[in-house]
Amino acid sequence: MAELPDISRLVGIRADYWARVGQALDKDSSFAEAMEAEMWDEYCGRLNSELFDYASSLRSRAGVAILSNSVDGARSEEERRFEFSAVFDPILYSHETGLLKPEPEAYENALERLGAEAEDVFFIDDHEICAEGARAVGMNAIMHRDNTTTIAAIEEFLR
């Protein structure tokens, strides 16, 4: 069994992580690189263009940010694929902050970075446990199920 570093809470360990995976599987570096590339394709998935465009349109009405449980390398991969920084600010990744949702500290750090009060924030996540974590610190929160429902909930909150 390989001892792997926690790439969800640390930055700068991506190469070591994948080298250890390759060693544990007794495979060469090209195999580990192919595994990593496949992981990024799965991790990033496809952009929800409708929701991304909607988030972009909100910038004149509200701040939009990302709070993500992530792994080392997510910022560069997602930026290369989707250019999130053109829409979202701040972008808070767990591997950079060391904080994971649904830990209260992850949301509190986000509020601090946003310069916002919890009741003024509408949090959306695709995992109910993370939405519950946001509610526990006083944020308004929903679990994303589909674009229509999420956009309607945001519009209602912004009224």
N, C-alpha and C positions, 0 to 999 in steps of 0.2 A: 504494500500500500504506500502510495506517495504522500509525503508531507508537502502540502501545497500552501503557499501564502494566501491570506484572505484578500483577494483582489477586489472585494466589494467595499473595503474600508481603507485601502492603501493605494498610493499612487507611485508609479515608477517601478513596478515589479512585474509588469506584463511579460517581459522577455524571460525572466526567471521562472515565472509560472509555467509558461508554455514549454520551456526547456525541461522542467521537471516532469511535465505530463509526458513528453516524448521519452524521457529516461524511464519513467514508470512503465510505459508500454513497450519499452525496448525497441523504439523506432527512431529513425534519423530526424534531423531538424526539418527536412522538407515535409515529412509526414505531420509533424507538429504544426508547421506553418499552414498546411492545408486544413488541419483541424481548426486552427484559430480562424482562418478565413471563413470556413463553414459556420463556425460559431457566430461570427459577426453578421453574416447574412441572416441567420436565424434571429439573433438578438435584435438587430435593427429592423428586420421585417420590411414592410412597405409603408411608406408615408401615407397617413390618412390625409389626403390632400384637402378634402372638404373642411376638416377640422383645423388643419394648419392654416388654410386661407382665412377661415373665420377668426382664428386667434390673431392673425396678422391684422385683420380689420379692427380688432378691439383696441389696438395700441393708442388710438386717439381718445378712447373712452375709459381705459383701465390699464393697469400694469398687467403684464403676462409673464409668468415665470415657469421654470421647470424645477421640480424637486423629485429626484429620481434615485431609486436604488439601482446602482450601476456597477460596472466593473472597470478596472484600470484600462484606459484606452477608449472608453465610450465617448468622451468629448471629441476626440479627433475623428473617430469613425462616424458619429452622427453629424458632426459639422461637415465632413467631406461629402456625406450622402444627402443631407437635408438642409444645411445652412441654418440651423436653429438659432444661432446668435443674431440673425437678422430680425428675429421676431421676439425672442424670449430674453429677459434680463431681470433678475439673474437666472443663471442655470446652475443649480446646485446638485452635484453628483455625490453619492455616498462615498465613492472611493477617494474623493478629494476632501470631503468634510469629516469623514470617519463616522458619520451618523446615518443610521438606517431607519426608514419608516417601518413600523409604526412607533418607533421610539419618540417620546414627546420632544426630546432635544432636537430631533431633525426638523420638526415643525417650528419650534421656537427659534432655531437658527434661521430658518427661512423668513419668519416674521421680522427678525432683526435685520436681515439683509434687505428685505423689502421696505423696512421702515414703516410697517403697518401694524395695526391692531388686529387681533384675531377675528373679531366680528366683521371686519371690513374685507376679509379674504374669502373667496369662493374656491374651494379645493376640489379637484377632480382626479380620480384614480381608477384604474381598471381592477383594483382589488378592494373589496369591501373593508378588509382589516385596516388598510391604509386610510380609507375615508373615515373609519371609526377613530383612528389615531388623530386625524385632523380635528374631528368633532371634540375629542377629549381635551384639546387645548383651546377650544372655543371658536374654531373656524366653522364656517358653513361648508358642507361637503356632500358630494354624491359619488356614487360609483358609476363610471361611464359604461353604458350598455349599448347605446347607438347614438349617432350624430344628432338626429332630430331631437331626442330627449335631452341630451347634454346642452345643445345650443339653446333650447327653450328654457332650461333651468338657469343658464347663465343670463339670458335676457331678463328673466324674472328677477334674478338677484340684482341686476344693474338698474332696475327701475327705482 
